[in-house]
Amino acid sequence: MTAAPDALTLRRYGRDDLDNVRPTLTDLYAEVYADRLSDPFFSVERFQERLDGHVSRPGWEAVVGWDGDQAVGYAYGSPLPERARWWAGMLTPLPEELTHETGQRTLALFELLVRAPWRKTGSAHRIHEELLTSRPEERVTLLVEPTHPKVKALYERWGYDNVGDQQPFPDAPVYTTMLRQLG
Ligand SMILES: CC(C)(COP(=O)(O)OP(=O)(O)OC[C@H]1O[C@@H](n2cnc3c(N)ncnc32)[C@H](O)[C@@H]1OP(=O)(O)O)[C@@H](O)C(=O)NCCC(=O)NCCS
């Protein structure tokens, strides 16, 4: 059931496509996070709430990788608004020039996941780069759990730098915040 990444079809989805793509996003989330769904923060209900919040922001976009009619993984994000809560949750103080948002400056990558059979095939990287291609923002930011150093190392290989820790919600883990320039 594994696939070469060049066999993937990459499709983009905007907020008008949400009803169509929501079941795919949700099913893959539930599969990939199956062992954490009993933690309230990682439950499917909270995923759906976060998704609704992210989609409500202008500029939300997802890329799903398809192997035939099977969805193998996806990435999605939206631009940070002015005075973004993203930076307000930093546990590490950052200079104002780094956290200043205009609504067009920074893409927040909220989810990236690939189903287990398609890991280590390059599919995750292709999906990720497809989302970033043709985005108008200057930079992209994401969160990674510090207890997952191999994922953090992967993002460093993809061009991200660690800019400090944050806790986005009181019941969320403390995350490492990463930032990469675009264009
Ligand atoms: C992150 C992801 C998209 C990367 O896919 P990929 O480019 O094919 O890379 P891999 O799956 O080989 O992951 C790279 C390394 O991180 C490890 N890793 C991946 N996800 C992990 C997780 N959730 N927890 C702990 N380690 C993880 C892998 O085991 C691998 O280490 P290894 O080389 O020693 O086996 C994919 O691993 C995934 O979907 N993971 C689960 C969801 C997730 O953690 N998303 C990232 C949120 S920031």
The ligand as an SDF file (V2000), in Angstrom:
LIG
                    3D

 48 50  0  0  0  0  0  0  0  0999 V2000
    5.2810   14.6400   10.4890 C   0  0  0  0  0  0  0  0  0  0  0  0
    5.0840   13.7460    9.2630 C   0  0  0  0  0  0  0  0  0  0  0  0
    4.0980   14.4100    8.2970 C   0  0  0  0  0  0  0  0  0  0  0  0
    6.4490   13.6100    8.5470 C   0  0  0  0  0  0  0  0  0  0  0  0
    6.3790   12.6100    7.5630 O   0  0  0  0  0  0  0  0  0  0  0  0
    7.7260   12.1410    6.8020 P   0  0  0  0  0  0  0  0  0  0  0  0
    8.3600   13.3250    6.1360 O   0  0  0  0  0  0  0  0  0  0  0  0
    7.3730   11.0010    5.9460 O   0  0  0  0  0  0  0  0  0  0  0  0
    8.7520   11.7790    7.9560 O   0  0  0  0  0  0  0  0  0  0  0  0
    8.7070   10.5750    9.0220 P   0  0  0  0  0  0  0  0  0  0  0  0
    7.3110   10.0620    9.2020 O   0  0  0  0  0  0  0  0  0  0  0  0
    9.7590    9.6080    8.6710 O   0  0  0  0  0  0  0  0  0  0  0  0
    9.0880   11.3630   10.3650 O   0  0  0  0  0  0  0  0  0  0  0  0
   10.4310   11.8070   10.6020 C   0  0  0  0  0  0  0  0  0  0  0  0
   10.8690   11.2370   11.9530 C   0  0  0  0  0  0  0  0  0  0  0  0
    9.9960   11.7910   12.9640 O   0  0  0  0  0  0  0  0  0  0  0  0
    9.3890   10.7370   13.7130 C   0  0  0  0  0  0  0  0  0  0  0  0
    7.9820   11.1410   14.0020 N   0  0  0  0  0  0  0  0  0  0  0  0
    7.0290   11.4660   13.1070 C   0  0  0  0  0  0  0  0  0  0  0  0
    5.8730   11.7770   13.7200 N   0  0  0  0  0  0  0  0  0  0  0  0
    6.1060   11.6460   15.0380 C   0  0  0  0  0  0  0  0  0  0  0  0
    5.2970   11.8390   16.1830 C   0  0  0  0  0  0  0  0  0  0  0  0
    4.0130   12.2580   16.0970 N   0  0  0  0  0  0  0  0  0  0  0  0
    5.8590   11.5910   17.3980 N   0  0  0  0  0  0  0  0  0  0  0  0
    7.1420   11.1930   17.5050 C   0  0  0  0  0  0  0  0  0  0  0  0
    7.9750   11.0130   16.4580 N   0  0  0  0  0  0  0  0  0  0  0  0
    7.4550   11.2150   15.2300 C   0  0  0  0  0  0  0  0  0  0  0  0
    9.4090    9.5430   12.7910 C   0  0  0  0  0  0  0  0  0  0  0  0
    9.3620    8.3270   13.5430 O   0  0  0  0  0  0  0  0  0  0  0  0
   10.7240    9.7320   12.0640 C   0  0  0  0  0  0  0  0  0  0  0  0
   11.8040    9.2500   12.8620 O   0  0  0  0  0  0  0  0  0  0  0  0
   12.6980    8.0030   12.3430 P   0  0  0  0  0  0  0  0  0  0  0  0
   13.3970    8.5260   11.1180 O   0  0  0  0  0  0  0  0  0  0  0  0
   13.6060    7.6870   13.4690 O   0  0  0  0  0  0  0  0  0  0  0  0
   11.7270    6.9060   12.0160 O   0  0  0  0  0  0  0  0  0  0  0  0
    4.5300   12.3440    9.6520 C   0  0  0  0  0  0  0  0  0  0  0  0
    5.5310   11.6560   10.4170 O   0  0  0  0  0  0  0  0  0  0  0  0
    3.2460   12.3980   10.4820 C   0  0  0  0  0  0  0  0  0  0  0  0
    2.1760   12.5130    9.9160 O   0  0  0  0  0  0  0  0  0  0  0  0
    3.3670   12.2500   11.8080 N   0  0  0  0  0  0  0  0  0  0  0  0
    2.1850   12.2250   12.6880 C   0  0  0  0  0  0  0  0  0  0  0  0
    1.5140   13.5850   12.7920 C   0  0  0  0  0  0  0  0  0  0  0  0
    2.4840   14.6440   13.2740 C   0  0  0  0  0  0  0  0  0  0  0  0
    3.2270   14.4470   14.2330 O   0  0  0  0  0  0  0  0  0  0  0  0
    2.4770   15.7960   12.5590 N   0  0  0  0  0  0  0  0  0  0  0  0
    3.3830   16.8920   12.8680 C   0  0  0  0  0  0  0  0  0  0  0  0
    2.7660   17.8610   13.7940 C   0  0  0  0  0  0  0  0  0  0  0  0
    3.9270   19.1960   14.0920 S   0  0  0  0  0  0  0  0  0  0  0  0
  1  2  1  0
  2  3  1  0
  2  4  1  0
  2 36  1  0
  4  5  1  0
  5  6  1  0
  6  7  2  0
  6  8  1  0
  6  9  1  0
  9 10  1  0
 10 11  2  0
 10 12  1  0
 10 13  1  0
 13 14  1  0
 14 15  1  0
 15 16  1  0
 15 30  1  0
 16 17  1  0
 17 18  1  0
 17 28  1  0
 18 19  1  0
 18 27  1  0
 19 20  2  0
 20 21  1  0
 21 22  1  0
 21 27  2  0
 22 23  1  0
 22 24  2  0
 24 25  1  0
 25 26  2  0
 26 27  1  0
 28 29  1  0
 28 30  1  0
 30 31  1  0
 31 32  1  0
 32 33  2  0
 32 34  1  0
 32 35  1  0
 36 37  1  0
 36 38  1  0
 38 39  2  0
 38 40  1  0
 40 41  1  0
 41 42  1  0
 42 43  1  0
 43 44  2  0
 43 45  1  0
 45 46  1  0
 46 47  1  0
 47 48  1  0
M  END
$$$$
